[in-house]
Amino acid sequence: MLIRIILLALCFFRVSAYSGDWKFRDFRYRAEIIIEKDQNLIETFMDIISESQIVDEIKRLRIFSQQDVPVSNMRTLKNRIANDIAQMHKRAHIFGYYNAKINHNVQRNVSGNVIVNFHVNLGQKFNLKLNFHCINQNEKFNNYYASLLQKDTRKFKASIEEMKSLITIAVNHLQKTGFFKPEVLEKRVYINQETHEATLTLIIYPGQRVFFSDVEIRSFPGINEDFIKNRIVWERNEIFNIEKVELTAKNLKNTQIFSKVKIKPREDTVKDGKIPMIIKLQEDKKHTLDIGILYSGMRSMNFEKRSQTQKSLKSIIARLSWINCNAFGGGEKLSATVEGTPMKMQEKRSDYAFDVALAAPDVFLKNNTAITDIARRQELTNVFFKKNDSGSVIFSYPLLNDLLMRAGSKMEKTYVDASEFFFRNENNQKKYDTLSIPVEFIIDRTDNLLNPTTGYRIALKFSEMFFKKAAIGRLKTFDTAFSYNHPLDELRRTVLAFNVSRKSIFGQKIDAIPVDKRIYAGGMDSVRGYANQMATEMVMGEDTPMGGKSSLECNFEIRRKFSEDFGGVVFFDGAKVFQNKSSHTYLQTEEKRWFHSVGMGIRYFTSVGPIRFDFAFPVKRRRGVDSRVQFIMSLGQAF
């Protein structure tokens, strides 16, 4: 496969000197980069992202910065060109290209300006090999760690960043098995032009193997020390492991109580192979106030009902959240949230929600969290009007480093009125009580909750609901979701991300399931080009979605960070709702199909997380039903 990427960078240099027939009044350096690859499509696409970084590096060179430095004669010009070519080679080496060929020619245009054309052929990116050796250790020891590193070596090429990453991994392997302070004594790189390989030789002194000992906590008044100790994941006399140190720091940081967490060994007090640890903590803001506005497009209710709902009713949600961290000195978190949505209706009803939650740590078990929540919500959707009072208790417990289990119960009192929107020939005003017992398992190996750039997340949730004063006795639901983030460059500025989720209801026919418990698609966290609940088939003769018993959704994004503050996204969403066939002849639905949307967005990165602004467009829009565009603003990436 021959791929040519021509990137032109034009810069102007003014010179006021003479040399023979050549008149040096202006320089224009033109860098033309051609890459020849023979790789599959994915690898080539990833390399294209890398090449844009190389061009950025070249543009930082002296060639493009000294525009007005005069050149007195051709000899000076040739020396300058030679120096520029040498600098280009160094930049190519940074990215793993060690046999780049750089040619140039000097021309003069009709205006007398001198133009220097650079032709850069980067060639093939070199593979990376590793020679690993620990001094004062036997052959068995070295072979063991070399075999561990061999798996990582296959993933890396010979760029400087990837070499640094491999060195870090080599040190971490030692730190995970008791060596708290390995020292890199020597690192050399040998380039083999014939095999296109770079061999990295590492000579490391591992130091002393130690075990965890006492822990000294340096904190602040008003925090229970037991709360801090319960976040520590290592045991006394356990062999030193840097991963457990980092996980402890992560656990403490995730409590949102501490602004700074620093954990380090007391190197000066190692005795009999035992090393004490110091945990230094700095208090974060105890009270936080969050004010936000979410605008998620239009409710597409373009039909006449008793409510006289307007066609272009916009879904605007204003939210105010207050959080008190370390509320009672034991790491508790008390939060209160108020939401409101003004609704322009003749009945003057409005959407609102009140929610008060208390997260109490270390209830019954160490490192367990019990979340008690009381909420009231009133909402108008595209299918029903609903009032709901609920109370829940959820326990979360980390079974493993990356595996979290959640379980508990939730009680609800619900009033739902679908007679104005749905099934106009039936009485759809219902009151019922529900007891739900959810169990959820989450494997999270992403690097950030709100802005993941690498890793994956798997969520499995099973819930059984028991109904009182309803036509059905119980429902069982099972939801699964998988998301994956893959960085396309070494700095993780470009990320390929996708998400797949499946929702299912078991045990009842679609007609028996209350309309508010059915499965719908569409909205800010689903198919973004459609309003909430609208990415599904409509009932024939009605302008209302039927809902279903299961759904499959997929989302695909390419995220690009342009600077420290801003980034962009292009995305594609799809969903399909299944098992929505009614036994009633007057409740037949449209022809079943996939609902797709495309769009683009802007990301503004804050210290908390990215604020996203998405514009989404439905594919195969239903006239009179779907809006031409949906606008979404919220905190965090879509998945």
N, C-alpha and C positions, 0 to 999 in steps of 0.2 A: 504494500500500500504506500503510495507516495502522496504525502500531504505537504502542501506548501502554504506557509503562513507568512504573509508579507506585512511587516509592521514598519511603517515609515515614521521616523522621528526627525523633524526638520528644526534646526536651530541656526541662528544667524550670527556670524562673527564679522565684526568690522575691523579692517586693518588698513592703515594708511602708510604703507611702505612700498618700495619698489625693488625688483630684482630682475634685471634684464628686460625681456619683453613682457614679463608677467607683472600685472598691476594688482597688488594686494589691497583691495578695498573692502572685501566682504567674504566671509566664509560661510558655507552652508554644508553642515555634516549630515549626510543621509545614511542612516543605519538600516540595512535590509537584512532581515533574519529569515533563513529558509531552513526548515527542519524536515529531514527525511526519516520516516519511521516505518517499521514493518511490524505493527502490533495490532491487537484487536481493538474494536471501537471504543470500549470503555477505557482502556489504557491510554489510547490516543487522546480521548477527551480530557482525561486527567492531566496528561502532559501539556495540553493546550493551556490549561489553567496555570501550570507551572511556568510556561514560557512567558506569559504575561508578566509574571514576577521578574523574570530575567530582564525583560525590556525595561521594567521600572528601575531595576538596578543599573542598567546601562545608562539610562537617562540621568542618573545621579553622578555620572562620571564628569571629569574635567572637560570633556568634549562639549558638554551641554551647559556648563556653568560659567566658563570664561568666554563670554561672547565678544567682549570688546578688547581682548588682549592682542596687541598688534604683533605681526610676524614680519621680520625685517627682510628675510630672503628665503630661497628655496631650501637651503640647508636647515634653517630653523624649522621650516614647515615639515620637512621629513623627520626631524627629531621628534617633533610634536606628534606626528602620526604614529611613529614607532612606539612612543610612550602610551598613546591611546590604545593601540592594538594590545600592548602588554596588559593594560588595565582591563580590557574586554576579556582577555583570557582568564584573568583572575576572577572576574565576575562569573564566567561560565563554570569555573572550578567550584565555586560556592554551591552550584546547583547540580554538580555531578557530571559535567561534561568536560572531559579532560583531553579530547582530541579535536576541539573546535578548529576550523580552518577559517581564517579571516583574511580576505583580500581587499585591496582598495585601488582606486584610481583617482587621479586629480584632473579636473576639467576646468575650462574657463568658458563662461557663457558670453552672450553678445554684449552684456553690460560690463564685462570686464571682471565680474565676480568669480572668485575661485570656489569651486565645489569639490568637496572630498566625499566620494562614495565608498561606504564600507559594505562589504558583502560578507555576512557571518553565517557559516554553516556549522551549527552546533554538533551535528553528528549524533552518535548514540550515547545515551546516558549509561554510565558505567555501573556494573553490579558491585555489590559489597561483600567482601569476605572478612572473617575475623580470626585472628590468632590471639588466644586468651591464655594468660599465665599469671598465677599468683605465686609470689616468692614465699619461701619457707613453708611450702606445702607439698605433699606428695603427689604422685602421678594420678592416683585415684581421685583425689580432691579436684585437681584441675580438669580431669576428664568429665567429672560430674557437672561442673559449672559450664564447661564448654558445650556439653550436650544441651543444657538448658538454653544457652544463648543461641545455639544453632537454629532453633525454631524461630527466634526473633530475627535472625540475620536474613532469612529468606524474604521477609517483608520489606526490607530496606534496600534503597539504592545508595549510591556513593556521594550524595550531597553532604554538605557540611552539617546541616541541621539533622539529617538522619544519622550521621556519625555521632553527633552529640547525644542524640536520643539513645543510640545503642550503648554508649558509654554510661549513660544514666541507668539504663536497664541492667548493665553488668554490675554496677555498684549496688543497685536495689536488690538484686538476687542475693548478694552477700549480706545486705542489711536485713533481709527477711529470714536469715538463718543464723542470727546471733552476732554478726560482726557490725558493731554500731558505728564504726568510723573507718571504712576502707579508704585507702589513699592511692590515687592513680600516680604511679611513679614515672611511667613513660607511655607515650602514645605516638605511634609512627604510622605513616600511610605510604604504601608502595603501589605505584601505578604500573599496570601491565597493559601497554597499548595494544598488544596482539590479541589478548583475550578479553579486552574491555572490562577489566576488573580492577578494583581498588582494594587492597588488603590492609585492614586496620589491625595493627599489633598493639595489644594492651598488656601492660605489666602493672599489676596491682599488689599492694601490700594490704592484706585484709585486716590486720590488726588483731586485737584480742577478742575472743568469743565470750559473750557475757549473758547474764540473766537479769530479768527485771527485779528490782529491789523496792525500797521505800518510795513513796510518792509525796512530794512537797507541793502543796497547793497555795499559790499566791493570788488571792482573789480580792474581793471588796466586801464591805459590810452589807448585810441584808440578803445574803444568799446562803442557803443551807449547803454545807460542805458535802453532805451525803448525796445531794443531787448531782454534784460534780463527780464524786467517786463512782456513782452508778452508771455514768457515761463512759467509764474506762473499760476497755474491752480486753485488756490483758490481766493476767493473774500474777501475783507475787511468785518469784522463783521460776517463772516461765521464761523460756529462751527469748532473747531480744528479737523483735520483729518490727521493722519500720512500717509495715502495712497496718499493724494494730495501732501504732502511734498515730498514723495519718487518719485512720478510721475514728479514733477517739477524738481527734481534733475536729473532724467532720461532724461527729455527733454533737459536740459542744457548740459548734458554729450553727448547726441547724436548729438549735433551740431558740435562736434569734434574741438571746439574752446578752450575749457577749459580742462586742464589736471586734475584739482581737483575741485570738487564741494562739498561744505559743507553747509547744511542748518540746523539751529537749533533755538529753541525758546530762547528768553531772559528771563530766569527764574527769574531774580532778579527785573524785571520791570513789573510784572503782576499787573494790576490795574483795578478794577471793572470788573473782569472776562475777560479782554482783554490782549492778549499776543503778543508783537512785535516779528518779526522774523529777523534773520540775514542770509544773503546769502553771503558766501565767495567764491570767484572765483580766480583761478590761470590760467594764459594763457598757452595754449599748443603751440607747434611749429606752427608758422604761415604758413610756406612753407614745404611741404613734397614732396619727390620724390620717386616713386615706380618703380622698375625695375623687370620685371618678364619674365620667359620663360615657355611656356606651350607646352608640347609634348603629343598629344592625339592619337598616333597610326599611322596607315597607311591608305591612301586613296586607296581603293581596285578597281582601274580602270584598269582591266587587259584585255583591248580590244584595237584594233587598230582603231584610228580615225585620222583625219587630224592633230590634235594637237600632235600626237605621245606621249601622256602622259605616263610616266613610270609607271609600275605596282606597284612598291614599294614606291611611292611618300609619304613622311612622312609629317604629319601635324604639323609643328613647328611654333609657334606663339611667337614672341618677342614683349613685350609691355613695354612702358615707359609712366608713368603718373606723371603729375605735378599738385599739388593742392595748391591753395592759400586760406587759411581760413581767414574769416573776411577781405575780400579783400578791402572793402571801408568803414570799420568801423561800418557797420550795420549788421554784422553776415553773409554777403554774402560768397558764396563759388564759386571760379572760378577754373575750372579744364580743363586740356588739355591732351589728350591721343593720342599716336601714336602706331599703331600696324603694324607689317610687317611679311610676310611669304615668304621666298624664294621658288620659284617654278621652278624645273628643267624641263623646256619645251623649245621646239625649238623656239616658239614665244617669249620666254623670258618675258612672262607676270609674274606678281607677285601679291600676295595678300597684300593689305595694307589698313589702315584705319586712318583717322584723325577725331578727335572728340573734340569739344570745348563746354563746358556747364557752365552756370551760374545759381546757385540756390540762389534766392533772397527771404528772409523771409518777412512775414507780408505785402504781396501785397494784397491790397483791404480789407483783413480780418485779424484780429489778429490770430497769430499762423498758418497762411497759408504760403505755400512755392510755389513759381513759378519757375519752372525749364525750362530754355531755352537752347536748344541743336541744334547745327549745326554739321553735320557729312558728310563725304564722305567715301565710302567703295568700294573696288574692291576685289572680291573673286571668287575663283574657287572651286566648290563643286563637289560631285560625280554625279550631275545631270545637272549643268549649269555653265556658266561663267556670272558674273553679275557685273555691275557698278551701283552705287546708290548714289545719293545726297539727303540729307534730312534735314529738319528743323522742330523742334517741340517746343510746349509750353505746359507743363503739370502743373496743379495746384493740390497740395495735401493739404488735410485738415482733421484733426482729428475730426470726428463726436462725438466719445466717447473716453474713456481712451484707449481702445484696438481696436477701429474701425477707420480705415483710408480710406478716399475716394480720388481717383485720377481721374482727368478728364482733357481733353485738345484736342489738334489737332496736326496732323503731316502731312507734305507735302513731297512727294517724287518724284524724277525724276529717272526713272529706265531704264537701257538697259540690256536685258537678252538674252544670246545666248546659246540655247540648241541644236543647230544643230550638234555640234561635239560630243555630248554625247547621245542625245535622238532623237527619231523620225527621222531617217536619210532620210526618204523619204518626209519630210515636211520642209518648211522654218520656223525655230524657232528662228529667230532673231527679237526681238520686242523692241520697245520703247514706254513707256507709263508713264503717271503721275497719282499720287494717292493722295487723301486726306483721312486721317483716323481720326475718332473721337472715341477715347477709353474712357471707363468709368470702373473704377476698385474699388472694395471694398476689404479691407484686414482686417481680424481679426487675430491679432498676440498676443498670450499669451504664447510664448516661453520665456525662460530666456536669450537667447543670439542669435543674428542674425546669426553669423558665426559658433557657436558651441552650438546648443541647447541641453540641457540635460533633459528638462522637458517641458510640455505644448504642445499646438497645434497651427497650423496656417492654416487659410482658406483664399483662394483668389478666387474671382469671377471677371472675366474680360469680358466685352462686347465691341466689336469694329465694327464700320460700315465703310467700305472703298468705296470711290467713284472713278471710273476710268475715265481717259480721254485718247483718242487715243488708246483704247484697245477694244477687241471684246466684253467685258462685261461692264455693267454700274456700278454695285455695288456688294459688298460681305458683308455678316454679319458673324462675328465669335463670339464664346462664349467659354471661357476657364474656367475650374474650377480645383482647386488643394487643397488637404487636406494632411497635414503632422502631425504626432503625435510622441512625444518622451516620453518614459516611463522609468524612472530610476529603475534599478533592485536591487539597494542597497542604503543604507542611505547616503553614500558619493557621490552618482551619478557618480561613476567610471565606471559602466557598464550600458549602455543605449540600450533599444530596440526601434528602430525607423522604421517607415514605411511611405510611401508616395503614394498617389493615385492621378492621374491627368487625365482629360478628355479634349480634344480639338475638336472643331466642326466648320465646315463651312456650312452656309445655303445659299440657293437662287440660286445656279448654279450647272450645271452638271460638272463632273470631267474634261471633255474634254475642257470646256470653261475657266477653272481656270488656270491662268498662272502657269508655273512649279515652280516658286519661291514662290508662295503663297500657294501651296499645303502643306499638313501636312505629315511629315515624322517622323520616330523614329530612335533612335540610336545616340550615341555620349556621351560626357562626363557628361551630365546632363540627360541622358535618359537611354537606355539599354547600359551599359558601355562596354559590350563585342563586340559591333559592331561599325564600324566607323560611322561618321556623315551621316545621311539619309539612312543608309544601313539596318536597322532593319525593312524592309518592303519587299513586294513581288516585283520581277523583271518583266520587260516586257519580254514576250516570244521572244526568239531570240536576245534579247539585254542584256547587262550587266548593266542596269540602273534601279533604282527604279521607280515605277510608281507614288508613292505618293497617297494620299487619301483625303477624306473630313472630316474624324474624326479619333481619336485614343484614346486608353485607355492604360495608363502606370501605373505600380506599382513597387515600390522599397521597399526592406526590408533589414535592417542592424542591426547587433549587434556590438556595439562599446564598447571597453574596454580600459580604461586609465591605463597603467602600472605604470607610474610615472608622475611627474609634466611636463616632457618634451615630453614623447612618449606615443603612444597608438596604438591600432590595430583595424581593422574592418574586418568582413566577411559580404558579401552581396549577394543578389539575386535580379535580375531585370527581368522584363517582359513587353512586349508591343505588341499591335496588331493594325494595321491600317485598317480602314473600308472604305467602299464606294469608292472603286477604280476601279470599273468595267467600262470600256470604251465602247462607242457605236461602235467604230471602230473594225472590226474583226482582224486587224493586230496589235492591241494593247491589246491583252489578257495577263493577268498576271499569275504568278505561283499560285499554290494552296494556298489559304489563310491559315495562321497559326499564332500561337503565337511565338514570338521570345524571348528567354530567355538567360540570361547570369549569371554566377557566378564569384565570385572573392574574393580577399582579399586586404587589404591595410594597410598602415602605416600612422600614424598621428604624425606630429611634432608640438607641441603647442607653439605658440609665443604670445606676448602681444596683437597683433592685432587679431589673430585667428589661427586655425590649418591649417597647410599646408598638403594637402593630396597627397599621392602617392598610386594609385590604379592599380592593375593588374586584368584585367577582361578577361574571357574566354567565347566565344560563345557556346551555347548548340545547337547541330545539325548544325554545321558549314557547309556552302556551299563551297565545294572545288573550288578553283580558284576564289572565290569571297570574302570570309571573311578571315581576318587574324586570326591566331591561338590565338593571345593575343593582347589586347589593354592596353597601359600604359597611365595613366592620372596623371598629376600633376597640382594642382591649390590651391587657397586659400579658406578655408571654407569647411564645410561638404557638401556632395552631395545634401542634402536637410534638 
